[in-house]
Amino acid sequence: MDTLLFEKGVFRPRPVTLATSIDDIVWPGPTNRIRRRLAEYGIKTIGDLCQHTEKDLRAIPYFAKKSVAAVKEVLSNAGLSLITRCPHCGAPIDHNGRAVKDKSG
């Protein structure tokens, strides 16, 4: 699906890919805060973002519930999501139930 991206000084609808920079996304809510916090945490692309859980994002200092909701909205609009954790062992899994590499440390 398309979302608004900032391209050459103009907002245009374009498909979001895993390589899309977080700086190119038009975030709902406090845009600069979201970008700054994600960058401080080492998240530079949508692909980087998809390798984290909601709990990982909530652990970022000053990354509020509204910021997490904005991230989930952008990913959802692109047909993507954050990873989740297995309720039995806590290992990260993708939305298809496959194990993924844990980047939370």
Contacts in CASP RR format, 6 or more apart in sequence:
PFRMAT RR
TARGET T0000
AUTHOR 0000-0000-0000
METHOD contacts of the structure
MODEL  1
MDTLLFEKGVFRPRPVTLATSIDDIVWPGPTNRIRRRLAEYGIKTIGDLC
QHTEKDLRAIPYFAKKSVAAVKEVLSNAGLSLITRCPHCGAPIDHNGRAV
KDKSG
1 15 0 8 1.000
1 16 0 8 1.000
1 77 0 8 1.000
1 78 0 8 1.000
1 79 0 8 1.000
2 13 0 8 1.000
2 14 0 8 1.000
2 15 0 8 1.000
2 16 0 8 1.000
3 13 0 8 1.000
3 14 0 8 1.000
3 15 0 8 1.000
3 16 0 8 1.000
3 25 0 8 1.000
3 26 0 8 1.000
3 74 0 8 1.000
3 77 0 8 1.000
3 78 0 8 1.000
4 11 0 8 1.000
4 12 0 8 1.000
4 13 0 8 1.000
4 25 0 8 1.000
4 26 0 8 1.000
5 11 0 8 1.000
5 12 0 8 1.000
5 13 0 8 1.000
5 14 0 8 1.000
5 16 0 8 1.000
5 20 0 8 1.000
5 24 0 8 1.000
5 25 0 8 1.000
5 26 0 8 1.000
6 23 0 8 1.000
6 24 0 8 1.000
6 25 0 8 1.000
6 26 0 8 1.000
7 14 0 8 1.000
7 24 0 8 1.000
11 26 0 8 1.000
15 78 0 8 1.000
16 25 0 8 1.000
16 46 0 8 1.000
16 74 0 8 1.000
16 77 0 8 1.000
16 78 0 8 1.000
16 80 0 8 1.000
17 46 0 8 1.000
18 45 0 8 1.000
18 46 0 8 1.000
18 47 0 8 1.000
18 50 0 8 1.000
18 80 0 8 1.000
19 45 0 8 1.000
19 46 0 8 1.000
19 47 0 8 1.000
20 45 0 8 1.000
20 46 0 8 1.000
21 44 0 8 1.000
21 45 0 8 1.000
22 34 0 8 1.000
22 35 0 8 1.000
22 38 0 8 1.000
22 39 0 8 1.000
22 43 0 8 1.000
22 44 0 8 1.000
22 45 0 8 1.000
22 46 0 8 1.000
22 48 0 8 1.000
22 49 0 8 1.000
23 35 0 8 1.000
25 46 0 8 1.000
25 74 0 8 1.000
27 34 0 8 1.000
27 35 0 8 1.000
27 70 0 8 1.000
27 71 0 8 1.000
27 74 0 8 1.000
28 70 0 8 1.000
28 73 0 8 1.000
28 74 0 8 1.000
29 66 0 8 1.000
29 67 0 8 1.000
29 70 0 8 1.000
30 66 0 8 1.000
30 67 0 8 1.000
30 70 0 8 1.000
33 62 0 8 1.000
33 67 0 8 1.000
34 63 0 8 1.000
34 67 0 8 1.000
34 70 0 8 1.000
34 71 0 8 1.000
37 60 0 8 1.000
37 61 0 8 1.000
37 62 0 8 1.000
37 63 0 8 1.000
37 67 0 8 1.000
38 44 0 8 1.000
38 49 0 8 1.000
38 60 0 8 1.000
38 71 0 8 1.000
40 60 0 8 1.000
41 60 0 8 1.000
42 48 0 8 1.000
43 49 0 8 1.000
43 52 0 8 1.000
46 75 0 8 1.000
46 78 0 8 1.000
46 80 0 8 1.000
49 71 0 8 1.000
49 75 0 8 1.000
49 82 0 8 1.000
50 75 0 8 1.000
50 80 0 8 1.000
50 81 0 8 1.000
50 82 0 8 1.000
50 83 0 8 1.000
51 83 0 8 1.000
51 100 0 8 1.000
51 101 0 8 1.000
51 103 0 8 1.000
52 82 0 8 1.000
52 83 0 8 1.000
52 103 0 8 1.000
52 104 0 8 1.000
53 82 0 8 1.000
53 83 0 8 1.000
53 84 0 8 1.000
53 85 0 8 1.000
53 92 0 8 1.000
53 104 0 8 1.000
54 68 0 8 1.000
54 72 0 8 1.000
54 82 0 8 1.000
54 84 0 8 1.000
55 85 0 8 1.000
55 104 0 8 1.000
56 82 0 8 1.000
56 103 0 8 1.000
56 104 0 8 1.000
57 63 0 8 1.000
57 67 0 8 1.000
57 68 0 8 1.000
57 71 0 8 1.000
57 82 0 8 1.000
58 65 0 8 1.000
58 68 0 8 1.000
59 104 0 8 1.000
71 82 0 8 1.000
72 81 0 8 1.000
72 82 0 8 1.000
75 81 0 8 1.000
75 82 0 8 1.000
81 95 0 8 1.000
83 92 0 8 1.000
83 93 0 8 1.000
83 94 0 8 1.000
83 95 0 8 1.000
83 100 0 8 1.000
84 92 0 8 1.000
84 93 0 8 1.000
84 94 0 8 1.000
84 95 0 8 1.000
85 91 0 8 1.000
85 92 0 8 1.000
85 93 0 8 1.000
86 92 0 8 1.000
86 93 0 8 1.000
91 99 0 8 1.000
91 102 0 8 1.000
92 99 0 8 1.000
92 100 0 8 1.000
92 101 0 8 1.000
92 102 0 8 1.000
92 104 0 8 1.000
93 99 0 8 1.000
93 100 0 8 1.000
94 100 0 8 1.000
END
